[in-house]
Structure formats: C-alpha cells, structure tokens
C-alpha cells in the first residue's frame, strides 16, 4: 500500500444493522487514531435491511461509548466488492462461508486475477477473542450489544497492529533495526 492509496476494508455480517456497522465505526476509529490510510465500509450477506440505519440498540450502546453509527445505512455485499476492497472481514463462520462462496462467483465473473480482496474473520488475530465469532445480538438482550462492542474494540485494535506492521514504513524500519 502506498501512502497515497488507501487500504480498503469491508466488515460483513448477515443484515448489516448490528455487528458490521459497529465493526466499521470501531475499526475506522482505531485506524484514524493510528493515522493509518484505511477506508472502512460495511455490508451484509443478506438484503434484509436495504438502506436502513443500524439497529437502535446498536446505536444506543455505541453512543454510550462515544461512537456514532447514525449516518450508516445497510447494504448488501456485491460481487464488485471483491475487486474494490483489499480485505473483507466476516463477523462469524456462516458469513465467512457465504463470503467465500461469493468470492468464487466473483472469480468466475471477473477472473481470478481481478480479485483484490482477502477474506478473514474479524477476530482472526484478536488475542482476547481469537478466531471467535462476533455473536449476533439482534434477538438477545442488552448484554449482547455490549459484548459486540467489547469484541469489536478488541479485534479492531488487533487489526490496527497488523496494518501497522504491513503498511507503516517507519514501523518496518524500526522492526528491521
């Protein structure tokens, strides 16, 4: 990644109204805090909530921690996302499977050489929630939304460390010394 071209990350859950918008805002917050040139978006594997704002409970719990989800709107993952984004982060294993199946469709549609996206689990490198699913809080109580925030904060910080190692020339120079 050059300093001019942003690295693009897409956070994906099922409906794009609870987990993935929370992950989008938190990952953006920690990337901005670390001065990383990373653009973050979110989508859902389903089209259950097109153009809907994030769940009011997600917004409330996020706002209590100083995060604002209100400007986000749900959208569905599309084949072009595999060309547009460098990294697609799944919130759970079912979404991961669906994303990988779609990646196969994108490879057929555009050709494998055109696919830019790597696909991973949101918690892939998170030492506190290593490779654990971000549980869907939609049908549960308030604790579920707090858990999503806790896990997304932790996983976002883990990804920022990965991005710093991969993309920061200053970090790489210090590591080589």
C-alpha positions in Angstrom: 0.0 0.0 0.0 1.4 3.4 -0.9 0.8 6.4 1.3 -1.5 7.8 -1.4 -3.7 4.8 -2.0 -5.9 3.8 0.9 -6.2 0.2 2.0 -9.9 -0.7 1.9 -11.6 -2.9 4.4 -15.2 -4.2 4.3 -16.8 -5.5 7.5 -19.6 -8.1 6.8 -22.4 -9.7 8.9 -25.8 -11.0 8.0 -28.0 -7.9 7.9 -25.6 -5.0 8.2 -27.5 -3.4 11.1 -25.8 -4.6 14.3 -22.3 -6.2 14.1 -20.8 -5.0 10.8 -21.7 -1.3 11.3 -20.3 -1.5 14.8 -17.1 -3.1 13.5 -16.9 -0.4 10.7 -17.1 2.5 13.1 -14.7 1.0 15.7 -12.1 -0.1 13.1 -12.3 3.3 11.5 -11.9 5.0 14.9 -8.8 2.9 15.8 -7.3 3.3 12.3 -7.8 7.1 12.4 -6.3 7.2 15.9 -3.2 5.4 14.5 -3.1 7.7 11.5 -3.5 4.8 9.0 -4.7 5.4 5.5 -7.5 2.9 5.7 -11.0 3.2 4.3 -13.7 1.1 6.1 -17.2 0.2 5.0 -19.7 -2.5 5.9 -22.3 -4.7 4.2 -24.5 -7.7 4.9 -24.6 -11.0 3.1 -28.4 -10.7 3.0 -30.6 -7.9 1.7 -32.9 -7.9 4.8 -32.5 -4.2 5.6 -31.6 -2.2 2.5 -30.8 1.5 3.3 -31.9 1.1 6.9 -30.0 2.7 9.8 -28.2 0.5 12.2 -30.4 -1.1 14.9 -31.4 1.4 17.5 -29.9 -0.7 20.3 -26.6 -0.9 18.5 -26.7 2.9 18.1 -27.6 3.5 21.7 -24.8 1.3 23.2 -22.2 2.6 20.7 -23.2 6.2 21.6 -22.7 5.5 25.3 -19.1 4.8 24.4 -18.7 7.8 22.2 -19.2 6.1 18.8 -21.8 7.4 16.3 -23.4 4.9 14.0 -26.3 7.1 12.9 -25.0 8.1 9.4 -24.5 4.5 8.3 -27.0 2.7 6.0 -27.3 -1.1 5.4 -26.3 -2.5 2.0 -25.8 -6.0 0.6 -22.4 -7.5 -0.3 -22.0 -7.5 -4.0 -19.5 -9.2 -6.4 -17.8 -5.9 -7.2 -16.8 -5.6 -3.6 -14.2 -8.4 -4.2 -12.5 -6.1 -6.7 -13.0 -2.9 -4.7 -11.7 -4.0 -1.3 -8.4 -5.3 -0.1 -9.8 -7.1 2.9 -13.3 -8.4 3.8 -13.8 -9.3 7.4 -16.6 -11.7 8.4 -18.3 -11.5 11.7 -19.0 -15.2 12.0 -18.2 -18.5 10.3 -21.5 -18.7 8.4 -20.9 -15.3 6.9 -17.3 -16.3 6.2 -18.6 -19.3 4.2 -21.1 -17.2 2.3 -18.4 -14.6 1.5 -16.0 -17.3 0.3 -18.8 -18.7 -1.9 -19.4 -15.3 -3.3 -15.7 -14.8 -3.9 -15.9 -17.9 -6.2 -18.7 -16.3 -8.1 -16.7 -13.1 -8.4 -13.7 -15.0 -9.7 -15.9 -16.6 -12.4 -17.5 -13.2 -13.2 -14.3 -11.1 -13.3 -11.5 -13.6 -13.5 -9.3 -14.6 -10.5 -6.6 -12.1 -11.3 -9.1 -9.2 -10.8 -10.0 -10.2 -7.3 -8.3 -7.9 -4.8 -9.9 -9.0 -1.6 -8.5 -11.3 1.0 -11.2 -12.8 3.3 -10.8 -13.3 7.0 -12.6 -13.5 10.3 -13.0 -10.2 12.3 -11.3 -11.9 15.3 -8.6 -13.7 13.3 -5.7 -12.0 15.2 -7.5 -10.9 18.3 -5.7 -12.3 21.4 -8.8 -11.8 23.6 -11.3 -13.5 21.2 -9.0 -15.5 18.9 -11.0 -16.7 15.9 -14.3 -16.4 17.8 -17.5 -15.4 16.1 -18.9 -12.0 16.9 -22.3 -13.2 18.2 -25.4 -11.7 16.7 -27.1 -9.6 19.4 -30.3 -9.0 17.4 -32.6 -11.4 19.2 -30.9 -11.1 22.6 -30.7 -8.7 25.5 -28.7 -5.6 26.1 -25.6 -7.6 27.2 -25.3 -8.8 23.6 -24.7 -5.3 22.2 -22.1 -4.6 24.9 -20.4 -7.9 24.0 -20.3 -6.9 20.3 -18.7 -3.5 21.3 -16.1 -5.2 23.5 -15.2 -7.8 20.9 -15.1 -5.3 18.0 -12.9 -2.9 20.0 -10.5 -5.7 20.8 -10.5 -7.1 17.3 -10.2 -3.7 15.7 -7.1 -2.9 17.8 -5.6 -6.3 16.8 -6.2 -5.4 13.1 -4.6 -2.0 13.6 -1.5 -3.7 14.8 -1.5 -5.9 11.7 -1.9 -2.9 9.4 0.9 -1.0 11.2 3.2 -4.0 10.6 2.2 -4.3 7.0 1.9 -0.7 5.9 4.0 1.6 8.0 7.5 2.2 6.6 8.5 3.8 9.9 7.3 0.7 11.8 9.0 -1.6 9.3 12.3 0.3 9.6 12.2 0.1 13.4 11.5 -3.6 13.3 14.5 -4.2 11.0 16.9 -2.4 13.3 
